[in-house]
Amino acid sequence: MAIDFTFPPEIDEIRFKVRAFISDVVKPLEEKARAGERRDLIGAIIEMRAAAKEAGLWLPHMPKEWGGMGLGHVAMAAVSAEAARSGFGPFALNAQAPDEGNMHTLLHWGTDKQKQTYLKPLCDGGQLVDGKPQAFRSCFAMTEPEVAGSDPTLIQTHAYQDGDEWVINGHKWFISGAAGANVAILIARTEEDPEVANAANSAFLVDIPSPGWEIVRDIETMSGSHNHCEIRITDLRVHNDQMLGGRGQGHLLGQYRLGPARLAHCMRWIGQAEVALEMMVDRSLNRYSHGSFLAEKQGIQWMIADSTMELYQCKLMVLHAASLIDKSGNDPSVVDFRGEVSMAKHFVANSLWRIIDRAIQVHGALGYSSDTPLGEMLKQARWSRFADGADEIHQMRIAERTIADWKDNHTVKNATGKLPL
């Protein structure tokens, strides 16, 4: 049988190594950082990253020639789920969003010069400026306040050519990581009347700071300020050499980036959901009420059972979608993984919310307080249902593929995972 739900020994070794690293190194530093000031947080991240490099756990998603571990998507599912058991885990390994997806994009689309200028310092985790080490970070600027973020054909940020330069004007918001970033991948409309609507946009690499790039504010969300910025772009000049990919390839580039990136989010959400389920079970075993422990009450057992089944489904969907991406070489024309990624993105995002919510319910008022991480986890989980594709967009695409499969093949097997059942 070709179906095997175990990892090979070398991946298990890495997975257990990451688990121990998060438990022994990252979590103690995380607790210390949260109790201190910002300089303590920065110091903790530097210490985590140095330890990750020493442990051989640096940059798991990138090829070895770029200083990474060269792991595929299935292996990354194992690593990411373990790393995300701590909020700082992905940062410690240099596998955090949005940098992780931007590294993949630069690796595939960047010229040699662009890779040396932007990809190398991202992989290294920093650069030297006047002989002093400094962090190097990136952002991906696509979403706009005036138009629906789920439809990139509506993008209004416009670029026109002026000699060897492009002049860009526009408005972006919820650009994660923009404050403090060194470079942005900026999506702008360059083609006025393309044959295909999706071929209107192009991508540019923008050095930050640059004249014409203005951070208006860090948008306050229901969970506070987390570096999701509003950007005003006014007569920003970018040289021809800064175009990433070709003219009109902005949508193609974005989809290349967002497909695996959506699944990378799911991998990390599995770690968070598992933590919430563990906390739920532990609380139920230790909280006594009305003559028995909560774990002995059927209503609580049902919440635990529902959460367990959902987490099981999440893991299976992510592993299967990751295996398809590995088989395709990240090329959906070889093996189409887009439907499976959409289904995983929708299901895992919603399961994450439900599992954390149940964990809060079992904890009672304690779960609602800041004495446990559950309240903050729930607030963070809410964005998962619209970031990188709203629930409804994924449902629309899933339905379209199912209808097309029936019309073309008189079956729905291709739309339901292409599984041999």
NORJOVEN-V539750 format. One line per field, one symbol per residue. ss: DSSP state (2 for helix, 1 for strand, 0 for the rest). psi: psi as a letter, one per 30 degrees, with the letter a starting at -180 (. if undefined). burial: 1 if it has 16 or more other C-alpha atoms within 10 Angstrom, else 0. A space follows every 50 residues. Layout:
ss->???
psi->???
burial->???
This chain:
ss->00000000222222222222222222222222222002222222222222 22222000000002220000002222222222200000222220000022 22222222200222222222222200111001110001111000000000 02220001111100111111111111000000111111100000002220 11111110000011111111100111111111111111122211000002 22222222222222222222222222222222222201100112220222 22222222222222222222222222220000000002222222222222 22222222222220222200000222222222222000002222222222 222222222000000000000
psi->kfkjglkleeeeeeeeeeeeeeefeeeeeeeeeffaaefeeeeeeeeeee eeeefggkhffllefggafhkaeeeeeeeeeeegfkffeeeefhhlkfee eeeeeeeefkleeeeeeeeeeeefgalkjhgkkklkllljjekkfflkff jfffkfkkklkjbglkkkkakllhjkgejflfkkjkklkfkeilekefgf llkkjkkklkkfjkjeljkklfgakhhjlkkkjjhkkkleffkjalkgge eeeeeeefdeeeeeeeeeeeeeeeeeeeeeeeefffkkkhflleffkeee eeeeeeeeeeeeeeeeeeeeeeeeeeefggjffejjgeeeeeeeeeeeee eeeeeeeeeeeefbeefflgflfeeeeeeefeffffkhjleeeeeeeeee eeeeeeeefhlgeefhfhlh.
burial->00000000001001101110111011101100100000011001110110 11100011111100000111111111111111111111111111111111 11111110111001100111111110100000001111111111000011 01111111110000111111111111111011111111111000000111 11111111000111101110000000111111100111100111101111 11110111111111111111111111101110110000000001100001 00110111011011101111111111100100000111111111111111 11111111111110001100000111111011111111111001000100 111110000001011110000
